[in-house]
């Protein structure tokens, strides 16, 4: 037996579960549309649910990830997160 997963493995699971639950809850809104529209709507709703969950429950982890990618400081600004101080300009 390996034991419980490390804490770092919990935030992707929680945010993904929130995205899936949001899709399940809202899928009746786009059910009458063609398959491609349902796919786009489901993807957008999943992404929105996952990002907002990360923002509300795990802001420090999200900020750490965003600080390492190009444009991450701009995304931090949109999500009203305080970006980490870096030694280089982006």
C-alpha positions as CSV (number, residue, x, y, z in Angstrom):
1,X,0.0,0.0,0.0
2,X,1.4,3.4,-1.1
3,X,-0.5,5.7,1.3
4,X,-2.3,8.9,0.6
5,X,-1.3,11.0,-2.4
6,X,1.0,14.0,-1.7
7,X,-0.7,17.3,-1.1
8,X,0.5,18.7,-4.5
9,X,-1.5,16.0,-6.3
10,X,-4.8,17.2,-4.7
11,X,-5.2,20.6,-6.4
12,X,-5.4,19.2,-9.9
13,X,-7.9,16.6,-8.8
14,X,-10.1,19.1,-7.0
15,X,-10.1,21.6,-9.8
16,X,-10.8,18.9,-12.5
17,X,-13.7,17.6,-10.4
18,X,-15.1,21.1,-10.1
19,X,-14.9,21.5,-13.9
20,X,-16.6,18.1,-14.5
21,X,-19.4,18.9,-12.0
22,X,-20.0,22.2,-13.7
23,X,-20.3,20.5,-17.1
24,X,-22.7,18.0,-15.7
25,X,-24.8,20.7,-14.1
26,X,-24.9,22.9,-17.2
27,X,-25.0,20.5,-20.1
28,X,-28.7,20.7,-20.6
29,X,-28.2,24.3,-21.7
30,X,-26.3,23.3,-24.8
31,X,-27.9,19.9,-25.4
32,X,-30.0,21.0,-28.5
33,X,-26.9,22.4,-30.4
34,X,-24.7,20.5,-32.8
35,X,-21.8,18.3,-31.5
36,X,-19.1,20.8,-32.2
37,X,-20.9,23.5,-30.3
38,X,-21.4,21.2,-27.3
39,X,-17.7,20.3,-27.4
40,X,-16.7,24.0,-27.4
41,X,-19.2,24.9,-24.6
42,X,-18.1,21.9,-22.5
43,X,-14.4,22.8,-22.9
44,X,-15.0,26.4,-22.0
45,X,-17.1,25.5,-19.0
46,X,-14.6,23.0,-17.8
47,X,-11.7,25.5,-18.1
48,X,-13.7,28.2,-16.3
49,X,-14.6,25.8,-13.5
50,X,-11.1,24.5,-13.1
51,X,-9.4,27.9,-13.1
52,X,-11.9,29.5,-10.7
53,X,-11.5,26.6,-8.3
54,X,-7.8,27.0,-8.4
55,X,-8.2,30.7,-7.8
56,X,-10.5,30.3,-4.8
57,X,-9.0,27.2,-3.1
58,X,-5.4,27.1,-4.1
59,X,-4.3,30.7,-5.0
60,X,-0.7,30.1,-3.9
61,X,-0.2,27.1,-6.1
62,X,-1.8,28.8,-9.1
63,X,0.4,31.9,-8.6
64,X,3.5,29.7,-8.5
65,X,2.6,27.9,-11.7
66,X,1.7,31.2,-13.5
67,X,4.9,32.8,-12.4
68,X,6.8,30.3,-14.5
69,X,5.0,30.7,-17.8
70,X,5.1,33.6,-20.4
71,X,2.3,36.0,-19.8
72,X,1.6,34.6,-16.3
73,X,1.8,38.0,-14.7
74,X,-1.0,39.2,-17.0
75,X,-3.1,36.2,-16.1
76,X,-2.4,36.8,-12.4
77,X,-3.7,40.4,-12.9
78,X,-6.9,39.1,-14.6
79,X,-7.5,36.7,-11.7
80,X,-6.6,39.3,-9.1
81,X,-3.7,37.3,-7.8
82,X,-0.6,38.9,-6.5
83,X,2.3,37.7,-8.8
84,X,5.5,36.4,-7.4
85,X,8.5,38.7,-7.6
86,X,10.8,37.6,-10.3
87,X,14.3,38.7,-11.1
88,X,13.6,39.4,-14.8
89,X,11.1,41.5,-16.7
90,X,8.4,39.8,-18.7
